[in-house]
Amino acid sequence: MRSSKVQSVDIRSISNSSAFVCGSTGRIISKSSGLYDSSPIERENIDFADYPVFTAPLPVWSEEEQAQGDDIRIQSDVSGSVIRLGHVKVLAISLSTTFQIGSNFSMDLESRVRKSGS
């Protein structure tokens, strides 16, 4: 386990199944669905299953794709047990986003938005 030493974090807005974590976690699961319909008909009980965007399978990054990927590089130095961070300024964290200073075993994030109307 590592310690996190943070001088300051300034987050102006955080919402919609989002999280700010300073420290270690085992698993983070976030989900945010949305439906912005400007039709004049009031709908009290909306069934998200009626809209394909909410029922389509989510893409999953396989271990094989991870091994072949050149786009993401993660460097890890396990010799030190402290994560040191100076100043961080974040304007907004929204729609199933996680901002974490620390270690994490697993993270599942999902956000689906459908906007229609004028």
N, C-alpha and C positions, 0 to 999 in steps of 0.2 A: 504494500500500500504506500502511496506517495502523499506527501503533504503539499498543499497549494498555498503559496504566499502571493497575495495580490495586493498591489498598492491601492488601486481604485478602479471601479467599474461604473460607468455612467450609462444606464439604459433608459431611454426616453419613453419607450412604449413596448409592452409585451402583451400578447393576446392570442386568442384562438388556438387553444391546445398547444401552446408553446411553453418552453421552460428555460430558465436560467439555472444552471447547476454549478456550484463552486465546490468541488470535491468529487469523490469517487462514487459511482453507481454501478449496480449490477445490470439493470435493464431499464431502458426508457421506451415507452410506447406512447405515441401521440397520434391522434386522428382528428381531422377537421373536415367536415363536409359543408357544402354551402349550396344555396339555390337562390339566385337573385332574379326574380321574375317580376317585371313591372306591369303585368296584366291587371286590368281593373277587377278581375274576379278574385275574391278572397278565398284562399285555400287554407283550411285549418289543418287538415291531416294530409301531408304530402308523403307519398310513398317513393322513396329514393330508388327503389327497384324499377320504377317506370322510366328511369333515365339511364341510358347505357354508360354514361361517364361514371356513374356510381357503382356499376356492377362489373365493369371490365376488370380482368385480372391485372394486378399490379406487376410491373417489371421487377425481376429479381436478378441481382448481380451474382452470377455463379462463382464458385471458387476458381474454376478454370479461367473465367474472364478476369478475375482479380489477378491471377498469376500472370496473365498475358498483358495486362494493362500497363501502358507506359505513361498514362496521364496523371496518375496519382502516386506520389512518393511519400512515404511515411518514414520518418527517421525516429528512432527510439534509442535512448541511452538509459539503460536500466541501472547503471552504476550509481546514479544520483537518485535520491528519494524525494526530491523537492521540485515542484513546478513553480518557477518564478515568473511573475508577470508584472509589468509596470502599470501603465494607464491604458484603459480600453474605453472607447466611446462608441456606443451603438445607438443608431437612430431608432430602429424598430425591429422587433422580432415577432413574426406572425405566421399563421397558417402552418401549424405542426412543425415548427422549427425549434431546434434545441441549440443553445449556446452553452457550451460546457468548458470549464477549466478544471481538468482532472481526468481520471481514467474511467473507461466504461467498457463493459463486456459486450453488450448487445444494445442496438438501437433500431426500432421500427417506427418510421415516420410516414404519415400518409396525409395528403391534402387533395381534395377534389372540389372544384368550383365549377358551377354552371351558371352562366349569365345569359339572360335572354331579354327581349323587349327593347324598348327604345331608350 
